[in-house]
């Protein structure tokens, strides 16, 4: 299975947070432009302060969804 960039975003953000904390830093929050609610972003980043500007509930770009 090939994952797109959007599918890997939660894992990448979690890895970045883990690295910052491993180096002694503190992550105050995570802000992203778009939340794709059909991906496990909130589960992967549980316990973190998350902010999203836009939300999409479907992979489809059709206006009928």
Steps between C-alpha positions, in 0.01 A plus 500: 500500500632842408425780743458855381654801672167576668482148642846532651450849646381380845794261528745769390362751750516241780860414408596868499346547846681194632832627364452847649418348838790255480734796449359671810250729331134547581225491239241765592263406219464390142335714234418373153313657215270204428364214709397195301253349745501163321864456614604417857663838567343554840576144609865521390538836677289424807566720799640785290352845441383482135378786282367469144377779274293282264338158532419245228299190583552317170773430248256597227517851362149476355261772610229233551676351808 
